[in-house]
Amino acid sequence: MAQDSNEILQELRQANPDRNIQTLVSPEFARYGVVYTGYDLTEVNAYMDDVITIPTEKNIYNTTNEKLEALSEIQKIGTDIYAGMQIQAGECAGQSTSLTAVEYHQGSELNIFQTDVVMILGKRSDFITGEFAADKKAKLFFVPRGSVVEFFSDTLHYSPCKVHPAGFKFIVMVLKGTNEVLSSNFKSNNPMIIKQNKFQVVHAVRQDKIDQGVKVGVTGKLVTITPLTD
């Protein structure tokens, strides 16, 4: 018999006794986003289950998936959240267990989760002189599978942390053009811009991104989650 989300959360808290893992109904979460109910995700979840495979290493992120975007419920959610603005939707899946970077966008990000995850979040108001002390300022939230969540534009976020050994899988919906590659003639004095409408800094452990020119700005001890075991 499948476990309910409350049982999973209790096991997750036991596996991470040093972490304060809150829920989406916690009053604290209202600062970071809002949860939506009433959408029929049957077709959306079927597509994600049948077509999108969780990689065994690293993460994948496809900024725009035309077949996913064509699904009627994705269009309905996009209309309700973005009020006529053009959107894009793509899949993200992987194996993350820690917060190795934070980013934000001008405009909310809407996520539809096909697996349980832990989101590690911050606020732009906690960005002090280009640095985010994640080990002191970040808040952790358990997000059960099936959740439809809007994260506000001033919410610092990055890849979820997996709860189960298989990894995580979810849909990313943003304003069209977000996270796409910058044009060759793009110029800016803002060192946090790494892609279109994507402002990001990383923890010192991400030498791969540092080598690409991304600035270090997530400070303190790496915030890590211990996932459940089978």
PEQUI-V269633 format. One line per field, one symbol per residue. burial: 1 if it has 16 or more other ideal C-beta (glycine too) atoms within 10 Angstrom, else 0. A space follows every 50 residues. Layout:
burial: ???
This chain:
burial: 00001001100100010010110100001001100000001001101100 01010000100011100110101100110011000011111111111111 11111011111111111111111001100001010011111111101111 11011111111111001111111111011000000000000101111111 111001001000010111100010101100
